[in-house]
């Protein structure tokens, strides 16, 4: 379990809520650094799911 995931799990009331908060935070950083939503969806969302999908189990 990663420290980042633990931080979001402590703030959210459900595992899905924690997963979505973390994804939203990382997406915001991605967009602020010049990335696009399309790029996130194609490249990073699958990697995010692979790394943090355990939060939903």
N, CA, C and O atoms as a GROMACS GRO file, in nm:
protein
  228
    1UNK      N    1   0.085  -0.118   0.000
    1UNK     CA    2   0.000   0.000   0.000
    1UNK      C    3   0.089   0.124   0.000
    1UNK      O    4   0.187   0.131   0.075
    2UNK      N    5   0.056   0.219  -0.082
    2UNK     CA    6   0.138   0.339  -0.091
    2UNK      C    7   0.092   0.446   0.008
    2UNK      O    8  -0.024   0.450   0.049
    3UNK      N    9   0.184   0.530   0.046
    3UNK     CA   10   0.155   0.639   0.138
    3UNK      C   11   0.051   0.732   0.077
    3UNK      O   12  -0.038   0.781   0.146
    4UNK      N   13   0.064   0.757  -0.051
    4UNK     CA   14  -0.031   0.844  -0.120
    4UNK      C   15  -0.173   0.786  -0.112
    4UNK      O   16  -0.268   0.859  -0.082
    5UNK      N   17  -0.187   0.658  -0.138
    5UNK     CA   18  -0.319   0.594  -0.132
    5UNK      C   19  -0.374   0.597   0.011
    5UNK      O   20  -0.493   0.622   0.031
    6UNK      N   21  -0.290   0.574   0.108
    6UNK     CA   22  -0.334   0.577   0.248
    6UNK      C   23  -0.387   0.715   0.285
    6UNK      O   24  -0.487   0.726   0.357
    7UNK      N   25  -0.321   0.819   0.237
    7UNK     CA   26  -0.364   0.955   0.266
    7UNK      C   27  -0.506   0.980   0.213
    7UNK      O   28  -0.588   1.040   0.282
    8UNK      N   29  -0.533   0.934   0.093
    8UNK     CA   30  -0.665   0.957   0.034
    8UNK      C   31  -0.770   0.866   0.096
    8UNK      O   32  -0.887   0.904   0.105
    9UNK      N   33  -0.731   0.746   0.137
    9UNK     CA   34  -0.826   0.658   0.205
    9UNK      C   35  -0.869   0.716   0.338
    9UNK      O   36  -0.984   0.698   0.380
   10UNK      N   37  -0.779   0.786   0.405
   10UNK     CA   38  -0.813   0.848   0.533
   10UNK      C   39  -0.911   0.963   0.516
   10UNK      O   40  -0.990   0.992   0.606
   11UNK      N   41  -0.908   1.029   0.401
   11UNK     CA   42  -0.996   1.144   0.377
   11UNK      C   43  -1.133   1.105   0.323
   11UNK      O   44  -1.231   1.176   0.343
   12UNK      N   45  -1.141   0.992   0.254
   12UNK     CA   46  -1.266   0.952   0.190
   12UNK      C   47  -1.346   0.856   0.278
   12UNK      O   48  -1.290   0.790   0.366
   13UNK      N   49  -1.474   0.850   0.254
   13UNK     CA   50  -1.560   0.762   0.334
   13UNK      C   51  -1.573   0.623   0.274
   13UNK      O   52  -1.610   0.528   0.344
   14UNK      N   53  -1.542   0.609   0.146
   14UNK     CA   54  -1.552   0.479   0.080
   14UNK      C   55  -1.426   0.454  -0.003
   14UNK      O   56  -1.356   0.549  -0.038
   15UNK      N   57  -1.397   0.328  -0.034
   15UNK     CA   58  -1.283   0.300  -0.123
   15UNK      C   59  -1.298   0.367  -0.259
   15UNK      O   60  -1.200   0.417  -0.314
   16UNK      N   61  -1.418   0.368  -0.314
   16UNK     CA   62  -1.440   0.434  -0.442
   16UNK      C   63  -1.415   0.584  -0.430
   16UNK      O   64  -1.356   0.645  -0.520
   17UNK      N   65  -1.458   0.643  -0.321
   17UNK     CA   66  -1.434   0.785  -0.299
   17UNK      C   67  -1.286   0.817  -0.293
   17UNK      O   68  -1.241   0.918  -0.348
   18UNK      N   69  -1.209   0.732  -0.225
   18UNK     CA   70  -1.064   0.752  -0.216
   18UNK      C   71  -1.000   0.740  -0.353
   18UNK      O   72  -0.913   0.820  -0.389
   19UNK      N   73  -1.041   0.641  -0.429
   19UNK     CA   74  -0.988   0.618  -0.564
   19UNK      C   75  -1.016   0.740  -0.653
   19UNK      O   76  -0.928   0.786  -0.725
   20UNK      N   77  -1.138   0.791  -0.646
   20UNK     CA   78  -1.177   0.904  -0.730
   20UNK      C   79  -1.108   1.033  -0.686
   20UNK      O   80  -1.068   1.113  -0.770
   21UNK      N   81  -1.092   1.054  -0.555
   21UNK     CA   82  -1.021   1.172  -0.507
   21UNK      C   83  -0.875   1.171  -0.553
   21UNK      O   84  -0.823   1.273  -0.598
   22UNK      N   85  -0.812   1.056  -0.543
   22UNK     CA   86  -0.673   1.044  -0.586
   22UNK      C   87  -0.661   1.068  -0.736
   22UNK      O   88  -0.573   1.141  -0.782
   23UNK      N   89  -0.748   1.004  -0.813
   23UNK     CA   90  -0.744   1.023  -0.957
   23UNK      C   91  -0.769   1.168  -0.995
   23UNK      O   92  -0.703   1.221  -1.085
   24UNK      N   93  -0.862   1.232  -0.929
   24UNK     CA   94  -0.892   1.373  -0.956
   24UNK      C   95  -0.772   1.462  -0.925
   24UNK      O   96  -0.741   1.554  -1.001
   25UNK      N   97  -0.706   1.436  -0.813
   25UNK     CA   98  -0.589   1.515  -0.775
   25UNK      C   99  -0.477   1.499  -0.877
   25UNK      O  100  -0.415   1.598  -0.918
   26UNK      N  101  -0.450   1.376  -0.918
   26UNK     CA  102  -0.343   1.352  -1.015
   26UNK      C  103  -0.379   1.410  -1.152
   26UNK      O  104  -0.292   1.462  -1.223
   27UNK      N  105  -0.505   1.401  -1.190
   27UNK     CA  106  -0.550   1.459  -1.317
   27UNK      C  107  -0.534   1.611  -1.314
   27UNK      O  108  -0.492   1.670  -1.414
   28UNK      N  109  -0.566   1.673  -1.203
   28UNK     CA  110  -0.551   1.819  -1.192
   28UNK      C  111  -0.405   1.860  -1.210
   28UNK      O  112  -0.376   1.958  -1.279
   29UNK      N  113  -0.315   1.786  -1.149
   29UNK     CA  114  -0.172   1.814  -1.165
   29UNK      C  115  -0.131   1.796  -1.310
   29UNK      O  116  -0.057   1.878  -1.365
   30UNK      N  117  -0.178   1.689  -1.372
   30UNK     CA  118  -0.147   1.660  -1.512
   30UNK      C  119  -0.193   1.775  -1.602
   30UNK      O  120  -0.118   1.819  -1.690
   31UNK      N  121  -0.314   1.822  -1.581
   31UNK     CA  122  -0.368   1.930  -1.663
   31UNK      C  123  -0.293   2.061  -1.638
   31UNK      O  124  -0.269   2.138  -1.731
   32UNK      N  125  -0.257   2.087  -1.514
   32UNK     CA  126  -0.183   2.210  -1.481
   32UNK      C  127  -0.045   2.213  -1.545
   32UNK      O  128   0.011   2.320  -1.569
   33UNK      N  129   0.009   2.096  -1.572
   33UNK     CA  130   0.141   2.087  -1.636
   33UNK      C  131   0.132   2.076  -1.788
   33UNK      O  132   0.231   2.043  -1.853
   34UNK      N  133   0.015   2.104  -1.844
   34UNK     CA  134   0.001   2.109  -1.989
   34UNK      C  135  -0.049   1.982  -2.055
   34UNK      O  136  -0.056   1.975  -2.178
   35UNK      N  137  -0.085   1.882  -1.977
   35UNK     CA  138  -0.140   1.759  -2.035
   35UNK      C  139  -0.285   1.780  -2.077
   35UNK      O  140  -0.348   1.879  -2.039
   36UNK      N  141  -0.335   1.687  -2.154
   36UNK     CA  142  -0.474   1.697  -2.199
   36UNK      C  143  -0.555   1.581  -2.140
   36UNK      O  144  -0.500   1.479  -2.098
   37UNK      N  145  -0.687   1.599  -2.138
   37UNK     CA  146  -0.776   1.495  -2.088
   37UNK      C  147  -0.767   1.372  -2.178
   37UNK      O  148  -0.770   1.259  -2.130
   38UNK      N  149  -0.756   1.394  -2.309
   38UNK     CA  150  -0.746   1.281  -2.402
   38UNK      C  151  -0.620   1.198  -2.375
   38UNK      O  152  -0.625   1.075  -2.374
   39UNK      N  153  -0.509   1.267  -2.354
   39UNK     CA  154  -0.384   1.196  -2.324
   39UNK      C  155  -0.396   1.118  -2.194
   39UNK      O  156  -0.352   1.004  -2.185
   40UNK      N  157  -0.457   1.180  -2.094
   40UNK     CA  158  -0.476   1.112  -1.965
   40UNK      C  159  -0.557   0.985  -1.986
   40UNK      O  160  -0.522   0.878  -1.936
   41UNK      N  161  -0.666   0.998  -2.061
   41UNK     CA  162  -0.754   0.883  -2.082
   41UNK      C  163  -0.686   0.769  -2.156
   41UNK      O  164  -0.706   0.652  -2.123
   42UNK      N  165  -0.606   0.803  -2.254
   42UNK     CA  166  -0.541   0.698  -2.334
   42UNK      C  167  -0.417   0.640  -2.270
   42UNK      O  168  -0.396   0.518  -2.276
   43UNK      N  169  -0.335   0.724  -2.207
   43UNK     CA  170  -0.206   0.679  -2.157
   43UNK      C  171  -0.201   0.654  -2.007
   43UNK      O  172  -0.152   0.550  -1.963
   44UNK      N  173  -0.253   0.747  -1.931
   44UNK     CA  174  -0.231   0.741  -1.787
   44UNK      C  175  -0.343   0.674  -1.709
   44UNK      O  176  -0.317   0.613  -1.606
   45UNK      N  177  -0.466   0.684  -1.755
   45UNK     CA  178  -0.575   0.620  -1.682
   45UNK      C  179  -0.556   0.468  -1.670
   45UNK      O  180  -0.579   0.413  -1.562
   46UNK      N  181  -0.514   0.398  -1.776
   46UNK     CA  182  -0.489   0.254  -1.760
   46UNK      C  183  -0.375   0.224  -1.661
   46UNK      O  184  -0.382   0.127  -1.586
   47UNK      N  185  -0.271   0.306  -1.661
   47UNK     CA  186  -0.161   0.287  -1.567
   47UNK      C  187  -0.208   0.317  -1.424
   47UNK      O  188  -0.168   0.249  -1.330
   48UNK      N  189  -0.292   0.419  -1.408
   48UNK     CA  190  -0.347   0.451  -1.278
   48UNK      C  191  -0.430   0.335  -1.226
   48UNK      O  192  -0.417   0.295  -1.110
   49UNK      N  193  -0.514   0.281  -1.312
   49UNK     CA  194  -0.600   0.168  -1.273
   49UNK      C  195  -0.515   0.047  -1.233
   49UNK      O  196  -0.546  -0.022  -1.136
   50UNK      N  197  -0.408   0.023  -1.307
   50UNK     CA  198  -0.320  -0.091  -1.277
   50UNK      C  199  -0.252  -0.072  -1.142
   50UNK      O  200  -0.238  -0.167  -1.065
   51UNK      N  201  -0.209   0.051  -1.113
   51UNK     CA  202  -0.137   0.077  -0.988
   51UNK      C  203  -0.227   0.089  -0.866
   51UNK      O  204  -0.191   0.043  -0.758
   52UNK      N  205  -0.344   0.151  -0.882
   52UNK     CA  206  -0.429   0.180  -0.768
   52UNK      C  207  -0.563   0.106  -0.771
   52UNK      O  208  -0.649   0.132  -0.686
   53UNK      N  209  -0.582   0.016  -0.863
   53UNK     CA  210  -0.707  -0.060  -0.873
   53UNK      C  211  -0.736  -0.142  -0.748
   53UNK      O  212  -0.852  -0.171  -0.718
   54UNK      N  213  -0.632  -0.180  -0.676
   54UNK     CA  214  -0.651  -0.258  -0.553
   54UNK      C  215  -0.736  -0.182  -0.451
   54UNK      O  216  -0.796  -0.244  -0.362
   55UNK      N  217  -0.742  -0.050  -0.462
   55UNK     CA  218  -0.820   0.028  -0.367
   55UNK      C  219  -0.970  -0.003  -0.379
   55UNK      O  220  -1.046   0.018  -0.284
   56UNK      N  221  -1.012  -0.053  -0.493
   56UNK     CA  222  -1.152  -0.081  -0.517
   56UNK      C  223  -1.195  -0.221  -0.473
   56UNK      O  224  -1.314  -0.251  -0.464
   57UNK      N  225  -1.097  -0.305  -0.446
   57UNK     CA  226  -1.128  -0.445  -0.409
   57UNK      C  227  -1.186  -0.456  -0.270
   57UNK      O  228  -1.216  -0.566  -0.225
   0.00000   0.00000   0.00000
